[in-house]
Each structure stands twice: as C-alpha cells, then as structure tokens.
Amino acid sequence: MKIASVADVKSHFSNFLKESKHGPVVVTRNGRPTAVLLSVDDENEIERLTLAYSPGLQKILNLARRQIRDRSGIKHKDFWREVENKTR
C-alpha cells in the first residue's frame, strides 16, 4: 500500500494510477487519510464498489438483517416463489 499527499497525487496522477494496480494508494490531506485510489479491472468490479457504498442499498440491507434477526421477514422458499411469479 502506498501513501501520498493530495499535492503529490495532483502533480503525478498518472503515476499513482499505475501504482494502484499493485495495491491501494491512500491519499492524505494534512497528514490524514482522505481518499483511496483503487485499480479496477472490469465493469462488474466498479458496480460492486458503487453498490457497497450506496446509502440506499445499505438501508435495504440493514432492514433485511433486522427482519432476519427478528424473524419478521419472509421464508427463503416464499421469496423465490414470489420472484418466479413476477418474472413470468
């Protein structure tokens, strides 16, 4: 993992993009981490990263986890039956 200041990244952006292929590049501002440059190989990886940080998706997942914990969700087989019915 490489660590670089915002100023360094701004002036050598292309080099840091190349570095990110070998591991994350942590970008710092005033000595504190502020961002991370990650190399992505395909569109699926971009989609996974975007979804992982989506507030809307996180809200849905947290609600689902609570429902599972409280046993107030629907059964697995019922879920898939509903999905199959809606795709017909």
C-alpha positions in Angstrom: 0.0 0.0 0.0 1.3 3.4 -1.0 0.5 6.7 0.9 0.7 10.0 -0.9 -0.5 13.6 -0.3 -3.1 15.3 -2.4 -0.4 17.6 -3.8 1.7 14.6 -4.9 -1.3 12.8 -6.4 -2.3 16.0 -8.3 1.1 16.5 -9.8 1.7 12.8 -10.6 -1.8 11.5 -11.1 -0.9 9.1 -14.0 1.9 7.6 -11.9 -0.3 7.0 -9.0 -2.9 5.3 -11.2 -0.2 2.9 -12.3 0.8 2.3 -8.7 -2.8 1.5 -7.8 -2.6 -1.6 -10.0 -0.2 -3.0 -7.3 -2.3 -2.0 -4.4 -4.4 0.8 -2.9 -3.0 4.3 -2.8 -4.1 6.2 0.3 -4.4 9.9 -0.4 -3.8 12.2 2.6 -4.6 15.8 3.2 -2.8 17.5 6.1 -1.4 14.1 7.0 -4.8 12.5 7.4 -6.3 9.8 5.0 -9.0 11.4 2.8 -9.4 9.0 -0.1 -8.1 5.8 -1.7 -7.2 5.1 -5.3 -8.1 1.6 -6.3 -7.4 -0.2 -9.6 -10.5 -1.8 -11.2 -10.3 -4.5 -13.8 -13.9 -4.6 -15.1 -17.3 -3.0 -15.0 -18.5 -5.7 -12.5 -15.9 -4.5 -10.0 -17.0 -0.9 -10.4 -20.6 -1.9 -9.9 -19.7 -3.9 -6.7 -17.7 -0.9 -5.3 -20.5 1.5 -6.1 -23.2 -0.7 -4.6 -21.1 -1.3 -1.5 -21.1 2.4 -0.7 -24.7 3.1 -1.8 -26.7 4.6 1.1 -29.9 3.3 -0.4 -28.6 -0.3 -0.7 -27.1 -0.2 2.8 -30.5 0.9 4.2 -32.2 -2.0 2.4 -29.6 -4.5 3.7 -29.8 -3.2 7.2 -33.6 -3.6 7.2 -33.3 -7.1 5.8 -30.8 -8.0 8.5 -33.1 -6.7 11.2 -36.0 -8.7 9.7 -33.9 -11.8 9.7 -32.8 -11.3 13.2 -36.3 -10.6 14.4 -37.7 -13.4 12.3 -40.2 -11.0 10.7 -39.1 -11.5 7.1 -40.4 -14.0 4.6 -39.1 -17.5 4.2 -36.5 -18.3 1.6 -38.7 -20.5 -0.4 -41.6 -18.0 -0.3 -39.2 -15.2 -1.5 -38.1 -17.2 -4.6 -41.7 -18.3 -5.3 -42.6 -14.6 -5.5 -39.6 -13.8 -7.7 -40.6 -16.6 -10.1 -44.2 -15.4 -10.2 -43.2 -11.8 -11.0 -40.8 -12.9 -13.8 -43.5 -14.8 -15.7 
